[in-house]
Amino acid sequence: MLERIKTGWNFQRIFFFAIGTLVVVQSLMSKHYLEASLGLYFAAMGLLGFGCATGNCSTGPIQSKDVNSNKAGDNLDVTYEEIR
């Protein structure tokens, strides 16, 4: 978890963390605790790098299970049909 906090920072993560922290501080100052929890979620998303704060909005790597994948030695002939 500590490694996840230290690496992979980009503009979007910094933005999510900064805006989330700002929302938490402002909400606590005005005693709106429900909004503070929403800001805490966005700050955590930026700090821990999950969700869309990682920059790709995915849950993890996708493993391809294509049975017709092109290997390095295969020649793949592609034909095109012109449409007018």
N, CA, C and O atoms as a Tinker XYZ file with bonds, in Angstrom:
   336  protein
     1  N      0.828000   -1.188000    0.000000    73     2
     2  CA     0.000000    0.000000    0.000000    64     1     3
     3  C      0.869000    1.246000    0.000000    63     2     4     5
     4  O      0.547000    2.226000   -0.672000    81     3
     5  N      1.963000    1.220000    0.744000    73     3     6
     6  CA     2.854000    2.370000    0.798000    64     5     7
     7  C      3.490000    2.618000   -0.566000    63     6     8     9
     8  O      3.708000    3.765000   -0.955000    81     7
     9  N      3.786000    1.544000   -1.288000    73     7    10
    10  CA     4.355000    1.679000   -2.632000    64     9    11
    11  C      3.344000    2.313000   -3.587000    63    10    12    13
    12  O      3.723000    3.080000   -4.471000    81    11
    13  N      2.101000    2.006000   -3.416000    73    11    14
    14  CA     1.051000    2.570000   -4.266000    64    13    15
    15  C      0.893000    4.069000   -4.036000    63    14    16    17
    16  O      0.570000    4.814000   -4.961000    81    15
    17  N      1.120000    4.505000   -2.807000    73    15    18
    18  CA     1.027000    5.930000   -2.494000    64    17    19
    19  C      2.231000    6.675000   -3.065000    63    18    20    21
    20  O      2.100000    7.812000   -3.518000    81    19
    21  N      3.391000    6.044000   -3.044000    73    19    22
    22  CA     4.615000    6.712000   -3.472000    64    21    23
    23  C      4.771000    6.813000   -4.987000    63    22    24    25
    24  O      5.399000    7.757000   -5.468000    81    23
    25  N      4.227000    5.884000   -5.743000    73    23    26
    26  CA     4.485000    5.845000   -7.185000    64    25    27
    27  C      3.215000    6.102000   -7.984000    63    26    28    29
    28  O      2.101000    5.996000   -7.469000    81    27
    29  N      3.409000    6.441000   -9.255000    73    27    30
    30  CA     2.306000    6.578000  -10.191000    64    29    31
    31  C      1.566000    7.900000  -10.129000    63    30    32    33
    32  O      0.414000    7.976000  -10.555000    81    31
    33  N      2.197000    8.943000   -9.610000    73    31    34
    34  CA     1.518000   10.232000   -9.513000    64    33    35
    35  C      1.483000   10.908000  -10.869000    63    34    36    37
    36  O      2.486000   10.952000  -11.581000    81    35
    37  N      0.326000   11.431000  -11.219000    73    35    38
    38  CA     0.165000   12.221000  -12.428000    64    37    39
    39  C     -0.725000   13.422000  -12.086000    63    38    40    41
    40  O     -1.153000   13.577000  -10.943000    81    39
    41  N     -0.991000   14.245000  -13.058000    73    39    42
    42  CA    -1.773000   15.459000  -12.811000    64    41    43
    43  C     -3.161000   15.127000  -12.260000    63    42    44    45
    44  O     -3.652000   15.803000  -11.355000    81    43
    45  N     -3.783000   14.097000  -12.802000    73    43    46
    46  CA    -5.143000   13.764000  -12.381000    64    45    47
    47  C     -5.182000   13.309000  -10.921000    63    46    48    49
    48  O     -6.107000   13.669000  -10.192000    81    47
    49  N     -4.204000   12.534000  -10.486000    73    47    50
    50  CA    -4.162000   12.109000   -9.079000    64    49    51
    51  C     -3.937000   13.292000   -8.155000    63    50    52    53
    52  O     -4.577000   13.398000   -7.109000    81    51
    53  N     -3.032000   14.178000   -8.537000    73    51    54
    54  CA    -2.783000   15.374000   -7.729000    64    53    55
    55  C     -4.031000   16.232000   -7.662000    63    54    56    57
    56  O     -4.364000   16.766000   -6.604000    81    55
    57  N     -4.725000   16.369000   -8.787000    73    55    58
    58  CA    -5.947000   17.167000   -8.836000    64    57    59
    59  C     -7.033000   16.573000   -7.939000    63    58    60    61
    60  O     -7.666000   17.299000   -7.172000    81    59
    61  N     -7.250000   15.272000   -8.026000    73    59    62
    62  CA    -8.260000   14.624000   -7.194000    64    61    63
    63  C     -7.927000   14.783000   -5.712000    63    62    64    65
    64  O     -8.810000   15.069000   -4.903000    81    63
    65  N     -6.658000   14.598000   -5.356000    73    63    66
    66  CA    -6.252000   14.719000   -3.959000    64    65    67
    67  C     -6.424000   16.149000   -3.457000    63    66    68    69
    68  O     -6.920000   16.366000   -2.352000    81    67
    69  N     -6.015000   17.124000   -4.268000    73    67    70
    70  CA    -6.106000   18.524000   -3.854000    64    69    71
    71  C     -7.558000   18.981000   -3.711000    63    70    72    73
    72  O     -7.912000   19.609000   -2.714000    81    71
    73  N     -8.386000   18.675000   -4.682000    73    71    74
    74  CA    -9.788000   19.087000   -4.621000    64    73    75
    75  C    -10.515000   18.340000   -3.505000    63    74    76    77
    76  O    -11.333000   18.934000   -2.802000    81    75
    77  N    -10.236000   17.063000   -3.332000    73    75    78
    78  CA   -10.853000   16.296000   -2.255000    64    77    79
    79  C    -10.477000   16.848000   -0.892000    63    78    80    81
    80  O    -11.328000   16.964000   -0.010000    81    79
    81  N     -9.204000   17.190000   -0.715000    73    79    82
    82  CA    -8.756000   17.772000    0.545000    64    81    83
    83  C     -9.408000   19.126000    0.780000    63    82    84    85
    84  O     -9.819000   19.431000    1.900000    81    83
    85  N     -9.503000   19.935000   -0.259000    73    83    86
    86  CA   -10.166000   21.231000   -0.154000    64    85    87
    87  C    -11.635000   21.078000    0.248000    63    86    88    89
    88  O    -12.129000   21.829000    1.089000    81    87
    89  N    -12.326000   20.119000   -0.344000    73    87    90
    90  CA   -13.733000   19.885000   -0.005000    64    89    91
    91  C    -13.871000   19.430000    1.443000    63    90    92    93
    92  O    -14.790000   19.856000    2.142000    81    91
    93  N    -12.961000   18.567000    1.900000    73    91    94
    94  CA   -13.002000   18.099000    3.293000    64    93    95
    95  C    -12.809000   19.265000    4.253000    63    94    96    97
    96  O    -13.568000   19.415000    5.210000    81    95
    97  N    -11.811000   20.080000    4.005000    73    95    98
    98  CA   -11.530000   21.202000    4.904000    64    97    99
    99  C    -12.692000   22.189000    4.924000    63    98   100   101
   100  O    -13.122000   22.607000    5.999000    81    99
   101  N    -13.199000   22.563000    3.773000    73    99   102
   102  CA   -14.298000   23.521000    3.708000    64   101   103
   103  C    -15.575000   22.957000    4.343000    63   102   104   105
   104  O    -16.312000   23.682000    5.011000    81   103
   105  N    -15.827000   21.684000    4.135000    73   103   106
   106  CA   -17.028000   21.068000    4.701000    64   105   107
   107  C    -16.943000   20.976000    6.219000    63   106   108   109
   108  O    -17.937000   21.203000    6.909000    81   107
   109  N    -15.779000   20.648000    6.739000    73   107   110
   110  CA   -15.627000   20.573000    8.189000    64   109   111
   111  C    -15.714000   21.957000    8.827000    63   110   112   113
   112  O    -16.238000   22.100000    9.931000    81   111
   113  N    -15.206000   22.967000    8.141000    73   111   114
   114  CA   -15.291000   24.324000    8.675000    64   113   115
   115  C    -16.732000   24.819000    8.733000    63   114   116   117
   116  O    -17.095000   25.571000    9.637000    81   115
   117  N    -17.549000   24.401000    7.775000    73   115   118
   118  CA   -18.954000   24.819000    7.762000    64   117   119
   119  C    -19.878000   23.774000    8.396000    63   118   120   121
   120  O    -21.100000   23.914000    8.342000    81   119
   121  N    -19.298000   22.725000    8.998000    73   119   122
   122  CA   -20.016000   21.676000    9.718000    64   121   123
   123  C    -21.030000   20.926000    8.843000    63   122   124   125
   124  O    -22.131000   20.596000    9.284000    81   123
   125  N    -20.634000   20.669000    7.608000    73   123   126
   126  CA   -21.428000   19.836000    6.706000    64   125   127
   127  C    -20.704000   18.501000    6.561000    63   126   128   129
   128  O    -19.859000   18.332000    5.683000    81   127
   129  N    -21.040000   17.574000    7.419000    73   127   130
   130  CA   -20.268000   16.337000    7.527000    64   129   131
   131  C    -20.535000   15.363000    6.389000    63   130   132   133
   132  O    -19.663000   14.562000    6.053000    81   131
   133  N    -21.696000   15.414000    5.801000    73   131   134
   134  CA   -21.980000   14.526000    4.669000    64   133   135
   135  C    -21.113000   14.912000    3.467000    63   134   136   137
   136  O    -20.582000   14.046000    2.771000    81   135
   137  N    -20.978000   16.195000    3.236000    73   135   138
   138  CA   -20.123000   16.646000    2.138000    64   137   139
   139  C    -18.655000   16.330000    2.419000    63   138   140   141
   140  O    -17.889000   16.070000    1.492000    81   139
   141  N    -18.259000   16.351000    3.692000    73   139   142
   142  CA   -16.886000   16.020000    4.052000    64   141   143
   143  C    -16.572000   14.567000    3.701000    63   142   144   145
   144  O    -15.452000   14.253000    3.296000    81   143
   145  N    -17.548000   13.688000    3.853000    73   143   146
   146  CA   -17.317000   12.288000    3.489000    64   145   147
   147  C    -17.141000   12.138000    1.981000    63   146   148   149
   148  O    -16.360000   11.301000    1.528000    81   147
   149  N    -17.855000   12.937000    1.209000    73   147   150
   150  CA   -17.685000   12.908000   -0.243000    64   149   151
   151  C    -16.293000   13.413000   -0.625000    63   150   152   153
   152  O    -15.639000   12.835000   -1.493000    81   151
   153  N    -15.841000   14.486000    0.019000    73   151   154
   154  CA   -14.497000   14.985000   -0.227000    64   153   155
   155  C    -13.436000   13.999000    0.210000    63   154   156   157
   156  O    -12.388000   13.888000   -0.426000    81   155
   157  N    -13.697000   13.285000    1.286000    73   155   158
   158  CA   -12.759000   12.274000    1.770000    64   157   159
   159  C    -12.614000   11.141000    0.760000    63   158   160   161
   160  O    -11.526000   10.595000    0.578000    81   159
   161  N    -13.710000   10.797000    0.111000    73   159   162
   162  CA   -13.657000    9.759000   -0.924000    64   161   163
   163  C    -12.745000   10.200000   -2.076000    63   162   164   165
   164  O    -11.899000    9.427000   -2.526000    81   163
   165  N    -12.914000   11.432000   -2.549000    73   163   166
   166  CA   -12.094000   11.910000   -3.656000    64   165   167
   167  C    -10.635000   12.089000   -3.249000    63   166   168   169
   168  O     -9.736000   11.827000   -4.048000    81   167
   169  N    -10.390000   12.529000   -2.025000    73   167   170
   170  CA    -9.015000   12.655000   -1.550000    64   169   171
   171  C     -8.362000   11.279000   -1.449000    63   170   172   173
   172  O     -7.195000   11.124000   -1.808000    81   171
   173  N     -9.091000   10.293000   -0.972000    73   171   174
   174  CA    -8.558000    8.930000   -0.881000    64   173   175
   175  C     -8.319000    8.344000   -2.271000    63   174   176   177
   176  O     -7.353000    7.611000   -2.483000    81   175
   177  N     -9.198000    8.669000   -3.213000    73   175   178
   178  CA    -9.031000    8.186000   -4.572000    64   177   179
   179  C     -7.748000    8.748000   -5.179000    63   178   180   181
   180  O     -7.045000    8.041000   -5.901000    81   179
   181  N     -7.441000    9.998000   -4.897000    73   179   182
   182  CA    -6.194000   10.574000   -5.385000    64   181   183
   183  C     -4.988000   10.043000   -4.646000    63   182   184   185
   184  O     -3.957000    9.770000   -5.260000    81   183
   185  N     -5.098000    9.894000   -3.348000    73   183   186
   186  CA    -3.960000    9.447000   -2.545000    64   185   187
   187  C     -3.608000    7.993000   -2.818000    63   186   188   189
   188  O     -2.433000    7.660000   -2.974000    81   187
   189  N     -4.606000    7.130000   -2.876000    73   187   190
   190  CA    -4.366000    5.699000   -3.041000    64   189   191
   191  C     -4.333000    5.255000   -4.499000    63   190   192   193
   192  O     -3.918000    4.132000   -4.785000    81   191
   193  N     -4.757000    6.102000   -5.419000    73   191   194
   194  CA    -4.662000    5.787000   -6.841000    64   193   195
   195  C     -5.625000    4.727000   -7.304000    63   194   196   197
   196  O     -5.223000    3.824000   -8.038000    81   195
   197  N     -6.872000    4.796000   -6.909000    73   195   198
   198  CA    -7.858000    3.849000   -7.433000    64   197   199
   199  C     -8.925000    4.618000   -8.190000    63   198   200   201
   200  O     -9.019000    5.840000   -8.073000    81   199
   201  N     -9.727000    3.908000   -8.965000    73   199   202
   202  CA   -10.783000    4.555000   -9.734000    64   201   203
   203  C    -10.225000    5.368000  -10.881000    63   202   204   205
   204  O     -9.208000    5.004000  -11.471000    81   203
   205  N    -10.879000    6.455000  -11.194000    73   203   206
   206  CA   -10.462000    7.287000  -12.324000    64   205   207
   207  C     -9.256000    8.156000  -12.009000    63   206   208   209
   208  O     -8.723000    8.803000  -12.911000    81   207
   209  N     -8.809000    8.192000  -10.765000    73   207   210
   210  CA    -7.643000    8.997000  -10.430000    64   209   211
   211  C     -6.359000    8.395000  -10.983000    63   210   212   213
   212  O     -5.331000    9.072000  -11.009000    81   211
   213  N     -6.391000    7.143000  -11.424000    73   211   214
   214  CA    -5.201000    6.546000  -12.011000    64   213   215
   215  C     -5.019000    6.980000  -13.445000    63   214   216   217
   216  O     -3.955000    6.764000  -14.025000    81   215
   217  N     -6.025000    7.582000  -14.024000    73   215   218
   218  CA    -5.908000    8.093000  -15.377000    64   217   219
   219  C     -6.508000    7.214000  -16.437000    63   218   220   221
   220  O     -6.547000    7.615000  -17.600000    81   219
   221  N     -6.974000    6.042000  -16.099000    73   219   222
   222  CA    -7.535000    5.178000  -17.123000    64   221   223
   223  C     -8.908000    4.616000  -16.769000    63   222   224   225
   224  O     -9.491000    3.886000  -17.571000    81   223
   225  N     -9.421000    4.925000  -15.627000    73   223   226
   226  CA   -10.765000    4.511000  -15.202000    64   225   227
   227  C    -11.019000    3.016000  -15.391000    63   226   228   229
   228  O    -12.072000    2.629000  -15.898000    81   227
   229  N    -10.091000    2.194000  -14.998000    73   227   230
   230  CA   -10.270000    0.754000  -15.118000    64   229   231
   231  C    -10.027000    0.092000  -13.773000    63   230   232   233
   232  O     -9.507000    0.710000  -12.844000    81   231
   233  N    -10.411000   -1.164000  -13.683000    73   231   234
   234  CA   -10.247000   -1.892000  -12.439000    64   233   235
   235  C     -8.983000   -2.719000  -12.409000    63   234   236   237
   236  O     -8.579000   -3.184000  -11.343000    81   235
   237  N     -8.356000   -2.912000  -13.534000    73   235   238
   238  CA    -7.137000   -3.701000  -13.566000    64   237   239
   239  C     -6.749000   -4.049000  -14.981000    63   238   240   241
   240  O     -7.437000   -3.664000  -15.927000    81   239
   241  N     -5.651000   -4.779000  -15.144000    73   239   242
   242  CA    -5.213000   -5.134000  -16.492000    64   241   243
   243  C     -6.164000   -6.138000  -17.137000    63   242   244   245
   244  O     -6.731000   -7.000000  -16.467000    81   243
   245  N     -6.323000   -6.008000  -18.431000    73   243   246
   246  CA    -7.187000   -6.904000  -19.198000    64   245   247
   247  C     -6.307000   -7.951000  -19.862000    63   246   248   249
   248  O     -5.335000   -7.628000  -20.543000    81   247
   249  N     -6.665000   -9.208000  -19.652000    73   247   250
   250  CA    -5.917000  -10.290000  -20.272000    64   249   251
   251  C     -6.667000  -10.751000  -21.507000    63   250   252   253
   252  O     -7.839000  -11.121000  -21.439000    81   251
   253  N     -5.981000  -10.723000  -22.629000    73   251   254
   254  CA    -6.598000  -11.104000  -23.885000    64   253   255
   255  C     -6.643000  -12.625000  -23.996000    63   254   256   257
   256  O     -5.652000  -13.301000  -23.718000    81   255
   257  N     -7.785000  -13.160000  -24.400000    73   255   258
   258  CA    -7.948000  -14.596000  -24.594000    64   257   259
   259  C     -8.306000  -14.892000  -26.048000    63   258   260   261
   260  O     -9.112000  -15.777000  -26.334000    81   259
   261  N     -7.697000  -14.141000  -26.955000    73   259   262
   262  CA    -7.976000  -14.287000  -28.379000    64   261   263
   263  C     -7.280000  -15.531000  -28.908000    63   262   264   265
   264  O     -6.056000  -15.633000  -28.840000    81   263
   265  N     -8.048000  -16.475000  -29.435000    73   263   266
   266  CA    -7.464000  -17.711000  -29.955000    64   265   267
   267  C     -6.860000  -17.503000  -31.331000    63   266   268   269
   268  O     -6.034000  -18.309000  -31.759000    81   267
   269  N     -7.242000  -16.454000  -32.033000    73   267   270
   270  CA    -6.728000  -16.181000  -33.368000    64   269   271
   271  C     -5.656000  -15.102000  -33.336000    63   270   272   273
   272  O     -5.523000  -14.337000  -34.291000    81   271
   273  N     -4.898000  -15.029000  -32.263000    73   271   274
   274  CA    -3.898000  -13.977000  -32.151000    64   273   275
   275  C     -2.768000  -14.219000  -33.142000    63   274   276   277
   276  O     -2.422000  -15.360000  -33.447000    81   275
   277  N     -2.207000  -13.136000  -33.633000    73   275   278
   278  CA    -1.132000  -13.189000  -34.609000    64   277   279
   279  C      0.195000  -13.382000  -33.895000    63   278   280   281
   280  O      0.577000  -12.556000  -33.066000    81   279
   281  N      0.899000  -14.457000  -34.205000    73   279   282
   282  CA     2.199000  -14.708000  -33.612000    64   281   283
   283  C      3.272000  -13.978000  -34.415000    63   282   284   285
   284  O      2.996000  -13.497000  -35.513000    81   283
   285  N      4.472000  -13.891000  -33.892000    73   283   286
   286  CA     5.539000  -13.120000  -34.531000    64   285   287
   287  C      5.898000  -13.672000  -35.911000    63   286   288   289
   288  O      6.238000  -12.895000  -36.803000    81   287
   289  N      5.834000  -14.962000  -36.107000    73   287   290
   290  CA     6.221000  -15.546000  -37.378000    64   289   291
   291  C      5.102000  -15.656000  -38.393000    63   290   292   293
   292  O      5.366000  -15.985000  -39.549000    81   291
   293  N      3.886000  -15.399000  -38.017000    73   291   294
   294  CA     2.750000  -15.530000  -38.932000    64   293   295
   295  C      2.675000  -14.333000  -39.875000    63   294   296   297
   296  O      2.930000  -13.194000  -39.485000    81   295
   297  N      2.320000  -14.620000  -41.121000    73   295   298
   298  CA     2.029000  -13.554000  -42.076000    64   297   299
   299  C      0.519000  -13.397000  -42.149000    63   298   300   301
   300  O     -0.204000  -14.370000  -42.359000    81   299
   301  N      0.064000  -12.215000  -41.982000    73   299   302
   302  CA    -1.364000  -11.954000  -41.984000    64   301   303
   303  C     -1.703000  -11.180000  -43.243000    63   302   304   305
   304  O     -1.287000  -10.033000  -43.406000    81   303
   305  N     -2.471000  -11.817000  -44.146000    73   303   306
   306  CA    -2.876000  -11.157000  -45.380000    64   305   307
   307  C     -4.168000  -10.399000  -45.130000    63   306   308   309
   308  O     -5.164000  -10.959000  -44.673000    81   307
   309  N     -4.125000   -9.126000  -45.438000    73   307   310
   310  CA    -5.291000   -8.279000  -45.259000    64   309   311
   311  C     -5.766000   -7.823000  -46.620000    63   310   312   313
   312  O     -4.981000   -7.328000  -47.428000    81   311
   313  N     -7.043000   -7.988000  -46.870000    73   311   314
   314  CA    -7.623000   -7.518000  -48.125000    64   313   315
   315  C     -8.609000   -6.410000  -47.809000    63   314   316   317
   316  O     -9.303000   -6.434000  -46.793000    81   315
   317  N     -8.648000   -5.448000  -48.701000    73   315   318
   318  CA    -9.537000   -4.307000  -48.525000    64   317   319
   319  C    -10.507000   -4.253000  -49.686000    63   318   320   321
   320  O    -10.164000   -4.594000  -50.818000    81   319
   321  N    -11.719000   -3.820000  -49.392000    73   319   322
   322  CA   -12.731000   -3.657000  -50.422000    64   321   323
   323  C    -13.097000   -2.193000  -50.473000    63   322   324   325
   324  O    -13.447000   -1.592000  -49.457000    81   323
   325  N    -13.014000   -1.620000  -51.668000    73   323   326
   326  CA   -13.317000   -0.205000  -51.829000    64   325   327
   327  C    -14.813000   -0.020000  -51.928000    63   326   328   329
   328  O    -15.482000   -0.706000  -52.701000    81   327
   329  N    -15.332000    0.895000  -51.156000    73   327   330
   330  CA   -16.762000    1.192000  -51.159000    64   329   331
   331  C    -16.948000    2.571000  -51.755000    63   330   332   333
   332  O    -16.345000    3.541000  -51.296000    81   331
   333  N    -17.787000    2.659000  -52.786000    73   331   334
   334  CA   -18.033000    3.943000  -53.437000    64   333   335
   335  C    -19.422000    4.427000  -53.191000    63   334   336
   336  O    -19.796000    5.498000  -53.670000    81   335
